[in-house]
Amino acid sequence: MSEEKNRLVLIHDLIEHYNLKDPTRKQETLYKRYFIYNELRKAGHTLTQIAEVFNKNHATVLHGLRV
């Protein structure tokens, strides 16, 4: 298994473990979600692809990347 694939599996596990798809706006959850946005962006995913993972708008992802 490649390093990139391992990284994506880890990210998926983190999303599930911390319930990052939930529509909460708690600060601790937001920063974890923003961190995952950044990691997915580094992996080459588009804003729209990242948004689809979290059921968000691409503008929400863009905002999270700027924080």
C-alpha positions as CSV (number, residue, x, y, z in Angstrom):
1,M,0.0,0.0,0.0
2,S,1.4,3.4,-0.9
3,E,2.1,6.1,1.6
4,E,-0.5,8.4,0.0
5,K,-3.2,5.7,0.3
6,N,-2.2,5.0,4.0
7,R,-2.6,8.7,4.6
8,L,-6.0,8.8,3.1
9,V,-7.1,5.8,5.1
10,L,-5.9,7.5,8.3
11,I,-7.8,10.7,7.4
12,H,-11.0,8.6,6.8
13,D,-10.5,6.9,10.2
14,L,-10.1,10.3,11.9
15,I,-13.2,11.7,10.2
16,E,-15.2,8.7,11.5
17,H,-13.6,8.6,15.0
18,Y,-14.2,12.3,15.7
19,N,-17.6,12.5,13.9
20,L,-16.3,15.4,11.8
21,K,-19.2,15.0,9.4
22,D,-21.6,16.1,12.1
23,P,-23.0,19.6,11.6
24,T,-21.6,20.9,14.9
25,R,-19.9,24.3,15.2
26,K,-18.0,23.6,18.4
27,Q,-14.5,25.1,18.1
28,E,-12.6,21.9,18.9
29,T,-14.5,20.0,16.2
30,L,-14.1,22.9,13.7
31,Y,-10.3,23.0,14.0
32,K,-10.1,19.2,13.6
33,R,-12.2,19.5,10.5
34,Y,-10.1,22.4,9.2
35,F,-7.0,20.3,9.7
36,I,-8.4,17.5,7.6
37,Y,-9.4,20.0,4.9
38,N,-5.8,21.1,4.8
39,E,-4.5,17.5,4.6
40,L,-6.9,16.6,1.8
41,R,-5.9,19.7,-0.1
42,K,-2.2,18.8,0.3
43,A,-3.1,15.4,-1.1
44,G,-4.4,17.1,-4.3
45,H,-8.1,17.1,-3.8
46,T,-10.2,19.9,-5.1
47,L,-12.4,22.1,-2.9
48,T,-15.5,20.5,-4.3
49,Q,-14.2,17.0,-3.6
50,I,-13.4,17.9,0.0
51,A,-16.8,19.6,0.4
52,E,-18.5,16.4,-0.8
53,V,-16.8,14.3,1.9
54,F,-18.2,16.5,4.6
55,N,-21.5,17.5,3.0
56,K,-20.4,21.1,2.9
57,N,-20.1,23.9,0.3
58,H,-16.7,24.5,-1.4
59,A,-16.8,28.0,0.1
60,T,-16.9,26.5,3.6
61,V,-13.8,24.4,2.8
62,L,-12.1,27.5,1.5
63,H,-12.9,29.4,4.7
64,G,-11.5,26.5,6.7
65,L,-8.3,26.5,4.8
66,R,-7.8,30.3,5.5
67,V,-8.3,30.0,9.3
